[in-house]
Amino acid sequence: MSETKEFSVSTNGNRWSLETSDGETVVRHTANEPSGGHQTLTALATFLEERAGKPEHAALLQVLGQTQNEIEQQLRAGETDTSSHRTAMEYLRLGGQRLAKVDDDIVSTRTWDGEPPEAKAYWQANVEPLDEKGRREVALHLPSISER
């Protein structure tokens, strides 16, 4: 059984989707019509490495944060176990309630409910001191506000 989830459409019409079929997860890129509409498939781990910093990378991280259990089998721990990922996962494990908000490639976090003191202290000690890029990388591993 195959499953497809489109996660990004660029302003010029390029499209990216996450596809899982027969236990393999890939990213399908469909070029816009003026470019011929060609399609390419890229292994998920390769896409994450090669497209870092691009809007479609940020959009994919949002999707992965929502379906982590479904795609975790496709990624080896060494390929995704980054410092930012570990920080975000520990924050969530402590009961953190922040959600990631990505708008025009601007990443921020939001929270409406009080969070456990442990999670709040962890965020203050381990995320707030980071530079803007570091905070952004951690936030991209949090659940997405758009999915709530």
Secondary structure as UniProt FT lines:
FT   STRAND          2..9
FT   TURN            11..12
FT   STRAND          15..21
FT   TURN            22..23
FT   STRAND          24..30
FT   HELIX           33..35
FT   STRAND          39..43
FT   HELIX           44..50
FT   TURN            51..53
FT   HELIX           55..66
FT   HELIX           68..71
FT   HELIX           72..74
FT   HELIX           77..80
FT   HELIX           83..93
FT   TURN            94..95
FT   STRAND          99..103
FT   TURN            104..105
FT   STRAND          106..110
FT   HELIX           117..126
FT   TURN            127..129
FT   HELIX           132..139
FT   TURN            140..141
FT   HELIX           145..147
//
